Amino acid sequence: METAFASDIGARHEQQDAVTVRASPDGRRALLAVADGMGGHAAGAWASRTAIAAVEAHWDACNGTPARPARWLESTARAAHEALRAEITDDIAPPGTTLVLLLVSEGEAWWVHCGDSRLLHFRGPRLIERTRDHSRVQELFDAGLIREEEMATHPEQNHLLAALGMPGGLRLENGHGRLAPDSAFLLCTDGFWEQVKPDEMAGLLLADDLPATLEDAVQVAARRGGPRGDNIAVAAWRAAPPQGLYRLRGGSFLPLILVGGLLLLAVLAILLWPVGGA
């Protein structure tokens, strides 16, 4: 397996996103986590970093070998939430953070999330699924009132319905999937998915140099965000470096739909090329 992560402050004065990638001592398991803090000034940065520190402490406590992955992920997210609640003294406007966790182990993957940081599951160039945001715009999309591409720019995009650190209990959603030879996952905060489309994400995961490609991608997202751009954090896991047809050399950030179109045109040209003469 191969992992990578990257982050960028964007146009903000402070980085309130946090990310970590950890591997088990035997290299057979990996944990990825991304968090997006909120609360203004230093509170958002404190919230995301506290949550990530709690995640890392749980990973270290089990030596990277959780016995029951799904249950372990949920208990880890709850421990991160409780670490925040233990320090929060103001519930009028408490700091909080999103969190998305991915655990990959020997042919299977488990994940849990809260908030609008996303996990996207790919097989080759194809998006299999993504997590549902705990947000007002996700509700509008589910109701058919807006399109997927409108979620990133909707006026209520930052209206979250759940986050770690909030009073009144914790809302978590989890998922599970079996891995294929071309499986890949991307975890990201909204500063990334607002600016980078899923087909572009697929291209990142198919590049030959994953770490360098992610670093380039966060810079692209920051430029697209402009003077109002958000913080960015992203982590990626893939079963193995891609080979053959879908491999993109040189860390290309080229959308896979363009690659597919070019291949189709090449095939049609060969099929329709005149053969011989009278």
C-alpha positions as CSV (number, residue, x, y, z in Angstrom):
1,M,0.0,0.0,0.0
2,E,1.0,3.6,-0.4
3,T,-0.1,6.7,1.6
4,A,0.5,10.5,1.3
5,F,-0.8,13.7,2.8
6,A,-0.6,17.5,2.3
7,S,-2.0,20.7,3.6
8,D,-2.0,24.4,2.8
9,I,-3.1,27.5,4.8
10,G,-5.0,28.9,1.8
11,A,-5.8,32.6,2.1
12,R,-6.5,32.4,5.9
13,H,-4.3,33.8,8.6
14,E,-4.1,30.5,10.5
15,Q,-4.2,26.8,9.6
16,Q,-7.2,25.3,11.4
17,D,-7.1,22.0,9.4
18,A,-5.1,19.0,10.7
19,V,-4.1,15.7,9.1
20,T,-2.2,12.6,10.1
21,V,-1.2,9.3,8.4
22,R,0.0,6.4,10.5
23,A,1.1,2.8,9.7
24,S,1.3,-0.3,11.9
25,P,4.8,-1.6,12.8
26,D,4.4,-4.5,10.3
27,G,3.2,-2.2,7.5
28,R,0.0,-4.1,7.0
29,R,-2.4,-1.5,8.4
30,A,-2.8,2.2,8.0
31,L,-4.8,4.9,9.7
32,L,-5.6,8.2,8.0
33,A,-7.4,11.2,9.6
34,V,-8.4,14.7,8.6
35,A,-10.0,17.4,10.8
36,D,-11.3,20.9,10.1
37,G,-11.5,23.1,13.2
38,M,-13.9,25.9,13.8
39,G,-14.4,28.5,16.5
40,G,-12.4,31.5,15.4
41,H,-9.0,32.7,16.3
42,A,-6.9,29.9,17.9
43,A,-10.0,27.9,19.0
44,G,-10.4,26.1,15.6
45,A,-6.7,25.2,15.4
46,W,-6.8,23.9,19.0
47,A,-9.9,21.8,18.3
48,S,-8.6,20.1,15.1
49,R,-5.1,19.4,16.6
50,T,-6.6,18.1,19.9
51,A,-8.8,15.7,18.0
52,I,-5.9,14.5,15.8
53,A,-3.7,14.1,18.9
54,A,-6.4,11.9,20.5
55,V,-6.6,9.8,17.4
56,E,-2.9,9.3,17.4
57,A,-2.9,8.4,21.1
58,H,-5.5,5.7,20.5
59,W,-3.5,4.3,17.6
60,D,-0.3,4.1,19.7
61,A,-2.2,2.5,22.6
62,C,-3.2,-0.5,20.4
63,N,0.2,-0.5,18.7
64,G,-1.5,-0.1,15.3
65,T,-3.5,-3.4,15.6
66,P,-7.1,-2.7,16.7
67,A,-8.9,-5.9,17.3
68,R,-12.4,-4.8,16.1
69,P,-11.8,-2.0,13.5
70,A,-15.3,-0.6,13.2
71,R,-15.8,-0.4,17.0
72,W,-12.3,0.9,17.5
73,L,-12.9,3.7,15.0
74,E,-16.1,4.8,16.7
75,S,-14.5,4.7,20.2
76,T,-11.5,6.7,18.8
77,A,-13.9,9.4,17.4
78,R,-15.7,9.5,20.7
79,A,-12.5,9.8,22.6
80,A,-11.5,12.8,20.4
81,H,-14.9,14.4,21.1
82,E,-14.5,13.8,24.9
83,A,-11.0,15.4,24.8
84,L,-12.6,18.5,23.4
85,R,-15.6,18.5,25.8
86,A,-13.2,18.2,28.8
87,E,-11.6,21.5,28.0
88,I,-14.6,23.5,26.7
89,T,-16.1,25.9,29.2
90,D,-18.4,28.0,26.9
91,D,-21.3,26.2,25.2
92,I,-22.7,29.4,23.7
93,A,-20.1,29.3,20.9
94,P,-17.9,26.3,21.6
95,P,-15.0,25.4,19.4
96,G,-15.4,22.2,17.4
97,T,-14.0,20.2,14.5
98,T,-15.0,17.9,11.7
99,L,-13.3,14.5,11.6
100,V,-13.0,11.7,9.1
101,L,-11.1,8.5,9.9
102,L,-10.0,5.7,7.6
103,L,-8.6,2.4,8.8
104,V,-7.2,0.0,6.1
105,S,-6.2,-3.6,7.1
106,E,-5.6,-6.7,4.9
107,G,-8.2,-6.4,2.2
108,E,-10.8,-4.3,4.0
109,A,-11.4,-0.7,4.9
110,W,-13.5,1.0,7.6
111,W,-14.3,4.6,8.1
112,V,-16.2,7.0,10.3
113,H,-16.9,10.7,10.0
114,C,-18.6,13.7,11.5
115,G,-19.1,17.1,9.8
116,D,-18.4,18.0,6.2
117,S,-14.9,16.7,5.7
118,R,-15.2,13.9,3.1
119,L,-14.0,10.5,2.3
120,L,-14.1,9.4,-1.3
121,H,-13.6,5.8,-2.4
122,F,-12.3,5.1,-5.9
123,R,-11.6,2.0,-7.9
124,G,-9.3,3.0,-10.7
125,P,-10.8,6.1,-12.3
126,R,-14.3,5.4,-11.0
127,L,-15.8,7.0,-7.8
128,I,-17.5,4.2,-5.8
129,E,-18.9,6.4,-3.0
130,R,-18.4,9.4,-0.8
131,T,-19.5,10.2,2.7
132,R,-22.6,12.3,3.3
133,D,-21.9,15.7,4.8
134,H,-23.6,16.6,8.0
135,S,-24.6,20.0,6.6
136,R,-27.5,22.1,5.5
137,V,-26.4,21.9,1.8
138,Q,-26.3,18.1,2.0
139,E,-29.9,18.2,3.1
140,L,-30.8,20.5,0.2
141,F,-29.0,18.1,-2.2
142,D,-30.7,15.1,-0.8
143,A,-34.1,16.8,-1.2
144,G,-33.3,17.5,-4.9
145,L,-33.2,21.3,-4.4
146,I,-29.6,21.8,-5.5
147,R,-27.2,20.0,-7.7
148,E,-24.0,18.3,-6.5
149,E,-21.8,21.0,-8.2
150,E,-23.8,23.7,-6.4
151,M,-22.9,22.5,-2.9
152,A,-19.4,24.1,-2.9
153,T,-20.7,27.6,-3.6
154,H,-24.1,27.6,-1.8
155,P,-24.5,30.5,0.7
156,E,-25.3,27.9,3.5
157,Q,-22.3,25.7,2.7
158,N,-20.7,26.4,6.1
159,H,-23.9,25.5,8.0
160,L,-22.9,22.3,9.8
161,L,-25.4,20.1,11.6
162,A,-22.8,18.0,13.5
163,A,-19.2,18.3,14.7
164,L,-16.9,17.1,17.5
165,G,-17.0,19.2,20.6
166,M,-20.6,20.4,20.2
167,P,-23.0,19.9,23.2
168,G,-25.9,17.6,23.0
169,G,-24.2,14.3,21.9
170,L,-22.1,13.1,19.0
171,R,-23.4,12.2,15.6
172,L,-21.2,9.7,13.7
173,E,-21.7,7.8,10.5
174,N,-19.5,4.8,9.5
175,G,-18.8,2.7,6.4
176,H,-17.0,-0.4,5.3
177,G,-15.7,-1.8,2.0
178,R,-13.6,-4.6,0.6
179,L,-10.5,-3.7,-1.3
180,A,-9.7,-4.4,-4.9
181,P,-6.2,-4.2,-6.5
182,D,-7.1,-0.7,-7.8
183,S,-8.8,0.6,-4.7
184,A,-7.9,4.1,-3.4
185,F,-9.3,6.5,-0.9
186,L,-9.0,10.3,-0.5
187,L,-9.9,12.2,2.7
188,C,-10.2,16.0,2.5
189,T,-11.5,19.1,4.2
190,D,-14.0,21.4,2.4
191,G,-11.2,23.7,1.4
192,F,-10.1,20.9,-1.0
193,W,-13.4,19.4,-2.3
194,E,-14.9,22.8,-3.0
195,Q,-12.1,23.5,-5.5
196,V,-11.2,20.0,-6.9
197,K,-13.7,17.8,-8.7
198,P,-14.0,14.1,-8.1
199,D,-12.6,13.2,-11.6
200,E,-9.6,15.4,-10.8
201,M,-9.2,13.5,-7.5
202,A,-9.2,10.2,-9.4
203,G,-6.4,11.6,-11.5
204,L,-4.4,12.4,-8.4
205,L,-4.7,8.9,-7.1
206,L,-3.5,7.4,-10.4
207,A,-0.4,9.5,-10.7
208,D,3.0,7.8,-10.4
209,D,4.3,10.1,-7.6
210,L,1.5,10.3,-5.1
211,P,3.1,12.6,-2.4
212,A,4.4,15.1,-5.0
213,T,1.0,15.1,-6.8
214,L,-0.9,15.8,-3.6
215,E,1.4,18.7,-2.8
216,D,0.8,20.1,-6.2
217,A,-3.0,19.6,-5.8
218,V,-3.3,21.6,-2.6
219,Q,-1.4,24.4,-4.3
220,V,-3.9,24.3,-7.2
221,A,-6.8,24.3,-4.7
222,A,-5.4,27.3,-2.9
223,R,-5.0,29.2,-6.1
224,R,-8.6,28.4,-7.2
225,G,-9.8,29.5,-3.8
226,G,-8.3,33.0,-4.4
227,P,-8.3,35.7,-1.7
228,R,-11.2,34.1,0.2
229,G,-9.8,30.5,0.0
230,D,-10.1,28.2,2.9
231,N,-7.5,26.0,4.7
232,I,-6.8,22.8,3.0
233,A,-5.9,19.3,4.2
234,V,-5.9,16.0,2.3
235,A,-4.7,12.4,2.8
236,A,-4.7,9.5,0.4
237,W,-4.3,5.8,0.4
238,R,-4.0,3.4,-2.5
239,A,-3.5,-0.3,-2.7
240,A,-0.4,0.0,-5.0
241,P,1.1,2.4,-7.5
242,P,-1.0,2.1,-10.7
243,Q,0.3,0.2,-13.7
244,G,-0.7,0.1,-17.3
245,L,-3.6,1.9,-18.9
246,Y,-4.7,4.2,-16.1
247,R,-1.3,5.2,-14.9
248,L,-0.6,9.0,-15.1
249,R,3.1,9.8,-15.3
250,G,4.8,12.9,-14.0
251,G,2.3,13.6,-11.2
252,S,-0.3,14.7,-13.8
253,F,-3.3,16.7,-12.4
254,L,-5.2,15.9,-15.6
255,P,-8.9,15.0,-15.1
256,L,-9.5,11.3,-16.0
257,I,-12.5,12.2,-18.2
258,L,-10.0,14.0,-20.6
259,V,-7.7,11.0,-20.6
260,G,-10.7,8.7,-21.4
261,G,-11.8,11.0,-24.2
262,L,-8.3,11.0,-25.8
263,L,-8.2,7.2,-25.6
264,L,-11.6,6.9,-27.3
265,L,-10.6,9.3,-30.1
266,A,-7.4,7.2,-30.7
267,V,-9.4,4.0,-30.9
268,L,-11.9,5.6,-33.3
269,A,-9.1,6.9,-35.5
270,I,-7.6,3.5,-35.8
271,L,-11.0,1.8,-36.6
272,L,-12.0,4.4,-39.2
273,W,-8.6,4.8,-40.9
274,P,-8.8,3.9,-44.6
275,V,-7.2,0.6,-45.5
276,G,-5.7,0.1,-49.0
277,G,-7.0,1.5,-52.2
278,A,-8.9,0.4,-55.4
